[in-house]
């Protein structure tokens, strides 16, 4: 993956490079270095971000379900 695609995927997931670095436990310096001198982004990053995105979607769905259940239980 090219660095430009990484930036796009981070933006789609509302992540900064710093936050991604923290989530993935990869040093910020390593992450920011992917864009330098034509260095490619590590192969694991794209599937990691796909799983992160799916996880965020499922968390939001879970929150909605809990909210509906709470409303039903409070009636």
PLY file of the C-alpha trace (Angstrom):
ply
format ascii 1.0
element vertex 75
property float x
property float y
property float z
element edge 74
property int vertex1
property int vertex2
end_header
0.00 0.00 0.00
1.18 3.49 -0.76
1.30 6.18 1.91
-1.46 8.17 0.17
-3.84 5.22 0.54
-2.93 4.98 4.23
-3.79 8.65 4.71
-7.13 8.09 2.94
-7.98 5.06 5.09
-7.03 6.92 8.27
-9.28 9.81 7.29
-12.17 7.43 6.52
-11.77 5.99 10.01
-11.39 9.37 11.72
-7.88 8.48 12.84
-4.75 10.56 12.96
-1.40 8.96 12.27
-0.58 9.44 15.96
-3.76 7.67 17.09
-3.12 4.86 14.59
0.40 4.55 15.98
-1.00 4.19 19.49
-3.69 1.68 18.46
-1.28 -0.49 16.49
1.54 -0.12 19.02
3.93 0.91 16.27
6.15 3.89 16.91
4.99 7.15 15.40
8.39 7.55 13.81
7.97 4.24 11.96
4.46 5.14 10.83
5.45 8.58 9.60
8.51 7.09 7.90
6.34 5.03 5.57
5.78 8.12 3.48
9.45 8.96 3.15
11.76 8.00 0.32
9.16 5.78 -1.35
8.92 3.37 1.60
5.81 1.23 1.35
3.35 0.85 4.18
3.61 -2.56 5.88
1.33 -5.24 4.47
-0.57 -5.79 7.74
-1.84 -2.20 7.91
-4.69 -2.48 5.38
-6.32 -5.55 7.01
-5.76 -3.96 10.43
-7.68 -0.85 9.36
-10.42 -2.96 7.77
-10.91 -4.80 11.07
-10.79 -1.53 12.99
-13.48 -0.09 10.72
-15.70 -3.15 11.12
-15.21 -3.07 14.88
-16.25 0.57 15.04
-19.34 -0.17 12.95
-20.30 -3.07 15.23
-19.75 -0.98 18.36
-22.10 1.67 17.00
-24.69 -1.00 16.21
-24.32 -2.46 19.69
-24.87 0.99 21.21
-28.06 1.43 19.16
-29.35 -1.98 20.22
-28.64 -1.21 23.89
-30.41 2.13 23.53
-33.51 0.50 22.04
-33.51 -2.20 24.71
-33.22 0.45 27.43
-36.18 2.34 25.94
-38.28 -0.84 25.82
-37.34 -1.81 29.38
-38.19 1.65 30.71
-41.73 1.62 29.30
0 1
1 2
2 3
3 4
4 5
5 6
6 7
7 8
8 9
9 10
10 11
11 12
12 13
13 14
14 15
15 16
16 17
17 18
18 19
19 20
20 21
21 22
22 23
23 24
24 25
25 26
26 27
27 28
28 29
29 30
30 31
31 32
32 33
33 34
34 35
35 36
36 37
37 38
38 39
39 40
40 41
41 42
42 43
43 44
44 45
45 46
46 47
47 48
48 49
49 50
50 51
51 52
52 53
53 54
54 55
55 56
56 57
57 58
58 59
59 60
60 61
61 62
62 63
63 64
64 65
65 66
66 67
67 68
68 69
69 70
70 71
71 72
72 73
73 74
